[in-house]
Amino acid sequence: RQGSKNVLFTVEGNDEISDLANSFNGLVKDLHGAYQELEDRSFEKLQKSEKRFSSLVQSQSDLICRFTTDGTITFVNDAYSAFMGEKYSNLIDRSIYQDIPKDEINGVKLMLAQLTSNQPNSTNENSMINSNGEEKIIEWINHGLFDDHNVLTEVQSVGRDVTQQKLNEQQLIASQQQLQSS
């Protein structure tokens, strides 16, 4: 079999050569059937695997996004879409920098520029403006994705809203300072 063409012999007669040709043709048909069955099973397994992976990613409560080096979003999960109050389709091809306060953008760009194939991971915190216009502090775990020449092509980030934790920490520090000054 080459491509989608079968190689079959057509031989007429009742001699050894025609028997051999018929046996060969039967073998080719059996191999073609086995190949097709294997291909179908592999495709089914791939589809099931993709569905499991998609379900895993979409069921996460953490914000997950993937974006190119210029900040263009290529993927977000349902939690990210809900946080932003936007449909998936409205977020794709949008810049991550649209939702980060202007005074924090350079810090995010600097952090991303430090990702290398030797150190592809980083963690940072930055504010984001959610769908209600509220500024939330998000802790991001970033993973750089590199091509065969070790050039950064995309970044995959997983984020968690740590706003309440940060507010609690500030309140604790203020309480400790107030106790110390008393």
KEKELO-277077 format. One record per residue (C-alpha): residue number from 0; residue in three letters; y, x, z. Coordinates in pm, 1 decimal. Layout:
BEGIN
i NUM | aa ALA | y Y | x X | z Z $
...
This chain:
BEGIN
i 0 | aa ARG | y 0.0 | x 0.0 | z 0.0 $
i 1 | aa GLN | y 337.3 | x 137.9 | z -97.3 $
i 2 | aa GLY | y 635.2 | x -70.9 | z 0.8 $
i 3 | aa SER | y 521.8 | x -427.5 | z -52.2 $
i 4 | aa LYS | y 295.4 | x -358.4 | z -350.0 $
i 5 | aa ASN | y -81.3 | x -371.4 | z -320.0 $
i 6 | aa VAL | y -293.4 | x -131.1 | z -517.9 $
i 7 | aa LEU | y -597.0 | x -316.5 | z -648.8 $
i 8 | aa PHE | y -844.2 | x -232.4 | z -920.4 $
i 9 | aa THR | y -952.1 | x -481.1 | z -1183.4 $
i 10 | aa VAL | y -1294.1 | x -397.3 | z -1317.3 $
i 11 | aa GLU | y -1530.4 | x -628.7 | z -1498.3 $
i 12 | aa GLY | y -1902.1 | x -590.1 | z -1493.5 $
i 13 | aa ASN | y -2195.4 | x -563.3 | z -1258.1 $
i 14 | aa ASP | y -2243.2 | x -192.4 | z -1230.8 $
i 15 | aa GLU | y -2184.7 | x 63.8 | z -958.2 $
i 16 | aa ILE | y -1820.4 | x 121.2 | z -1057.2 $
i 17 | aa SER | y -1731.8 | x -246.7 | z -1041.9 $
i 18 | aa ASP | y -1908.5 | x -273.2 | z -702.8 $
i 19 | aa LEU | y -1709.8 | x 29.0 | z -582.0 $
i 20 | aa ALA | y -1384.4 | x -121.9 | z -715.2 $
i 21 | aa ASN | y -1460.3 | x -454.8 | z -545.6 $
i 22 | aa SER | y -1536.7 | x -272.3 | z -218.1 $
i 23 | aa PHE | y -1213.3 | x -77.0 | z -250.9 $
i 24 | aa ASN | y -1019.5 | x -397.6 | z -318.2 $
i 25 | aa GLY | y -1176.6 | x -560.0 | z -10.5 $
i 26 | aa LEU | y -1084.4 | x -256.6 | z 199.1 $
i 27 | aa VAL | y -724.9 | x -264.2 | z 72.8 $
i 28 | aa LYS | y -698.4 | x -636.7 | z 155.1 $
i 29 | aa ASP | y -846.1 | x -577.9 | z 503.9 $
i 30 | aa LEU | y -607.2 | x -288.3 | z 567.3 $
i 31 | aa HIS | y -314.3 | x -492.4 | z 442.9 $
i 32 | aa GLY | y -411.8 | x -778.6 | z 676.6 $
i 33 | aa ALA | y -455.5 | x -541.7 | z 971.6 $
i 34 | aa TYR | y -124.1 | x -372.4 | z 895.9 $
i 35 | aa GLN | y 54.0 | x -707.8 | z 872.5 $
i 36 | aa GLU | y -101.9 | x -823.1 | z 1201.4 $
i 37 | aa LEU | y 0.1 | x -499.2 | z 1373.0 $
i 38 | aa GLU | y 352.2 | x -527.8 | z 1231.3 $
i 39 | aa ASP | y 376.0 | x -890.6 | z 1349.7 $
i 40 | aa ARG | y 253.6 | x -800.7 | z 1700.4 $
i 41 | aa SER | y 495.5 | x -507.8 | z 1721.9 $
i 42 | aa PHE | y 782.7 | x -731.3 | z 1615.2 $
i 43 | aa GLU | y 683.0 | x -994.1 | z 1873.1 $
i 44 | aa LYS | y 663.3 | x -727.7 | z 2146.8 $
i 45 | aa LEU | y 1004.6 | x -595.2 | z 2045.6 $
i 46 | aa GLN | y 1153.5 | x -946.0 | z 2054.3 $
i 47 | aa LYS | y 1003.5 | x -1012.0 | z 2399.9 $
i 48 | aa SER | y 1132.0 | x -678.7 | z 2526.1 $
i 49 | aa GLU | y 1480.6 | x -750.4 | z 2391.5 $
i 50 | aa LYS | y 1478.8 | x -1095.3 | z 2557.0 $
i 51 | aa ARG | y 1373.3 | x -944.6 | z 2892.4 $
i 52 | aa PHE | y 1643.2 | x -676.8 | z 2869.3 $
i 53 | aa SER | y 1908.2 | x -929.4 | z 2767.3 $
i 54 | aa SER | y 1806.5 | x -1159.7 | z 3052.5 $
i 55 | aa LEU | y 1824.6 | x -870.7 | z 3298.2 $
i 56 | aa VAL | y 2171.7 | x -763.8 | z 3183.3 $
i 57 | aa GLN | y 2311.1 | x -1115.6 | z 3158.7 $
i 58 | aa SER | y 2181.6 | x -1218.4 | z 3502.4 $
i 59 | aa GLN | y 2361.1 | x -933.5 | z 3679.0 $
i 60 | aa SER | y 2651.9 | x -1027.9 | z 3902.7 $
i 61 | aa ASP | y 2812.1 | x -689.7 | z 3831.4 $
i 62 | aa LEU | y 3056.7 | x -661.5 | z 3543.5 $
i 63 | aa ILE | y 2897.1 | x -473.5 | z 3253.6 $
i 64 | aa CYS | y 3085.4 | x -360.3 | z 2947.9 $
i 65 | aa ARG | y 3045.6 | x -108.8 | z 2671.9 $
i 66 | aa PHE | y 3336.1 | x 29.5 | z 2473.4 $
i 67 | aa THR | y 3425.1 | x 296.7 | z 2218.5 $
i 68 | aa THR | y 3628.0 | x 606.4 | z 2300.4 $
i 69 | aa ASP | y 3952.8 | x 430.0 | z 2206.8 $
i 70 | aa GLY | y 3873.1 | x 148.1 | z 2452.3 $
i 71 | aa THR | y 3750.7 | x -112.3 | z 2201.8 $
i 72 | aa ILE | y 3498.8 | x -339.5 | z 2374.7 $
i 73 | aa THR | y 3161.8 | x -363.3 | z 2197.5 $
i 74 | aa PHE | y 2962.4 | x -552.8 | z 2463.0 $
i 75 | aa VAL | y 3018.7 | x -748.3 | z 2785.2 $
i 76 | aa ASN | y 2777.8 | x -943.5 | z 3001.6 $
i 77 | aa ASP | y 2826.6 | x -1298.3 | z 3130.3 $
i 78 | aa ALA | y 2971.4 | x -1179.7 | z 3463.4 $
i 79 | aa TYR | y 3241.0 | x -979.1 | z 3281.7 $
i 80 | aa SER | y 3319.8 | x -1279.7 | z 3061.1 $
i 81 | aa ALA | y 3344.9 | x -1507.1 | z 3366.9 $
i 82 | aa PHE | y 3564.9 | x -1259.2 | z 3554.9 $
i 83 | aa MET | y 3799.6 | x -1236.9 | z 3259.4 $
i 84 | aa GLY | y 3782.6 | x -1613.5 | z 3196.2 $
i 85 | aa GLU | y 3712.6 | x -1548.2 | z 2828.9 $
i 86 | aa LYS | y 3430.9 | x -1618.7 | z 2588.0 $
i 87 | aa TYR | y 3219.8 | x -1323.7 | z 2478.7 $
i 88 | aa SER | y 3356.9 | x -1349.1 | z 2125.9 $
i 89 | aa ASN | y 3716.3 | x -1323.4 | z 2252.1 $
i 90 | aa LEU | y 3642.2 | x -1002.6 | z 2440.9 $
i 91 | aa ILE | y 3460.1 | x -814.0 | z 2166.3 $
i 92 | aa ASP | y 3692.2 | x -580.7 | z 1973.0 $
i 93 | aa ARG | y 3958.5 | x -619.7 | z 2241.8 $
i 94 | aa SER | y 4089.6 | x -313.4 | z 2427.2 $
i 95 | aa ILE | y 3985.0 | x -250.0 | z 2786.3 $
i 96 | aa TYR | y 4341.1 | x -132.1 | z 2845.5 $
i 97 | aa GLN | y 4480.2 | x -486.2 | z 2796.3 $
i 98 | aa ASP | y 4356.6 | x -585.0 | z 3140.4 $
i 99 | aa ILE | y 4445.4 | x -268.9 | z 3332.8 $
i 100 | aa PRO | y 4793.0 | x -234.5 | z 3486.5 $
i 101 | aa LYS | y 5008.4 | x 3.1 | z 3279.1 $
i 102 | aa ASP | y 5051.9 | x 253.2 | z 3563.2 $
i 103 | aa GLU | y 4672.9 | x 299.9 | z 3587.1 $
i 104 | aa ILE | y 4585.4 | x 340.7 | z 3217.8 $
i 105 | aa ASN | y 4646.3 | x 718.5 | z 3200.8 $
i 106 | aa GLY | y 4419.4 | x 774.0 | z 3502.0 $
i 107 | aa VAL | y 4139.9 | x 578.5 | z 3335.2 $
i 108 | aa LYS | y 4187.1 | x 769.1 | z 3007.9 $
i 109 | aa LEU | y 4180.0 | x 1102.0 | z 3194.0 $
i 110 | aa MET | y 3858.4 | x 1008.7 | z 3372.4 $
i 111 | aa LEU | y 3694.6 | x 905.2 | z 3045.0 $
i 112 | aa ALA | y 3807.2 | x 1229.1 | z 2876.3 $
i 113 | aa GLN | y 3616.8 | x 1424.3 | z 3142.4 $
i 114 | aa LEU | y 3279.7 | x 1273.2 | z 3046.4 $
i 115 | aa THR | y 3059.0 | x 1534.1 | z 2879.3 $
i 116 | aa SER | y 2698.8 | x 1545.1 | z 2766.5 $
i 117 | aa ASN | y 2632.8 | x 1776.2 | z 3064.5 $
i 118 | aa GLN | y 2814.2 | x 1540.5 | z 3304.9 $
i 119 | aa PRO | y 2791.6 | x 1198.3 | z 3143.4 $
i 120 | aa ASN | y 2847.4 | x 996.9 | z 3463.3 $
i 121 | aa SER | y 3155.0 | x 925.1 | z 3671.0 $
i 122 | aa THR | y 3278.3 | x 673.5 | z 3923.7 $
i 123 | aa ASN | y 3631.5 | x 543.0 | z 3950.5 $
i 124 | aa GLU | y 3833.1 | x 254.6 | z 4084.8 $
i 125 | aa ASN | y 4105.8 | x 78.9 | z 3897.5 $
i 126 | aa SER | y 4278.3 | x -255.2 | z 3909.4 $
i 127 | aa MET | y 4213.4 | x -529.0 | z 3657.9 $
i 128 | aa ILE | y 4394.3 | x -854.3 | z 3604.1 $
i 129 | aa ASN | y 4142.6 | x -1140.8 | z 3609.4 $
i 130 | aa SER | y 4159.2 | x -1480.0 | z 3439.8 $
i 131 | aa ASN | y 4367.7 | x -1624.8 | z 3725.5 $
i 132 | aa GLY | y 4627.1 | x -1349.2 | z 3689.9 $
i 133 | aa GLU | y 4508.7 | x -1189.3 | z 4014.0 $
i 134 | aa GLU | y 4495.2 | x -812.3 | z 4041.5 $
i 135 | aa LYS | y 4148.2 | x -708.5 | z 4159.8 $
i 136 | aa ILE | y 4021.0 | x -361.1 | z 4245.6 $
i 137 | aa ILE | y 3704.6 | x -278.3 | z 4054.2 $
i 138 | aa GLU | y 3476.8 | x 15.5 | z 4129.9 $
i 139 | aa TRP | y 3323.2 | x 136.3 | z 3804.1 $
i 140 | aa ILE | y 3017.7 | x 350.5 | z 3743.0 $
i 141 | aa ASN | y 3060.9 | x 493.6 | z 3394.0 $
i 142 | aa HIS | y 2800.1 | x 649.3 | z 3167.7 $
i 143 | aa GLY | y 2899.9 | x 831.1 | z 2850.0 $
i 144 | aa LEU | y 2685.3 | x 789.4 | z 2538.7 $
i 145 | aa PHE | y 2682.4 | x 1086.2 | z 2302.1 $
i 146 | aa ASP | y 2576.0 | x 1145.4 | z 1943.2 $
i 147 | aa ASP | y 2347.2 | x 1425.7 | z 1820.2 $
i 148 | aa HIS | y 2643.7 | x 1665.9 | z 1824.1 $
i 149 | aa ASN | y 2726.9 | x 1586.9 | z 2189.3 $
i 150 | aa VAL | y 3038.0 | x 1393.3 | z 2089.6 $
i 151 | aa LEU | y 3121.9 | x 1097.8 | z 2313.6 $
i 152 | aa THR | y 3082.7 | x 778.6 | z 2109.0 $
i 153 | aa GLU | y 3075.4 | x 501.3 | z 2368.0 $
i 154 | aa VAL | y 3097.8 | x 441.6 | z 2740.0 $
i 155 | aa GLN | y 2888.3 | x 192.6 | z 2932.2 $
i 156 | aa SER | y 3044.7 | x 81.4 | z 3258.7 $
i 157 | aa VAL | y 2914.7 | x -127.3 | z 3546.1 $
i 158 | aa GLY | y 3181.5 | x -262.6 | z 3779.2 $
i 159 | aa ARG | y 3196.8 | x -439.0 | z 4112.6 $
i 160 | aa ASP | y 3492.4 | x -615.5 | z 4269.8 $
i 161 | aa VAL | y 3577.1 | x -417.6 | z 4586.5 $
i 162 | aa THR | y 3912.2 | x -585.8 | z 4654.8 $
i 163 | aa GLN | y 3805.9 | x -746.6 | z 4983.3 $
i 164 | aa GLN | y 3644.4 | x -422.8 | z 5102.2 $
i 165 | aa LYS | y 3969.3 | x -233.3 | z 5031.9 $
i 166 | aa LEU | y 4175.9 | x -498.2 | z 5213.3 $
i 167 | aa ASN | y 3941.5 | x -476.3 | z 5513.7 $
i 168 | aa GLU | y 3974.4 | x -96.9 | z 5515.5 $
i 169 | aa GLN | y 4355.5 | x -124.5 | z 5508.1 $
i 170 | aa GLN | y 4351.6 | x -375.2 | z 5793.7 $
i 171 | aa LEU | y 4124.3 | x -148.1 | z 5998.4 $
i 172 | aa ILE | y 4353.1 | x 151.1 | z 5943.0 $
i 173 | aa ALA | y 4658.2 | x -56.9 | z 6036.1 $
i 174 | aa SER | y 4484.8 | x -178.5 | z 6353.1 $
i 175 | aa GLN | y 4383.9 | x 176.1 | z 6448.5 $
i 176 | aa GLN | y 4740.7 | x 299.9 | z 6392.9 $
i 177 | aa GLN | y 4878.5 | x 14.9 | z 6599.9 $
i 178 | aa LEU | y 4636.8 | x 95.9 | z 6884.6 $
i 179 | aa GLN | y 4727.5 | x 465.1 | z 6873.1 $
i 180 | aa SER | y 5099.7 | x 392.6 | z 6887.2 $
i 181 | aa SER | y 5062.7 | x 156.2 | z 7185.6 $
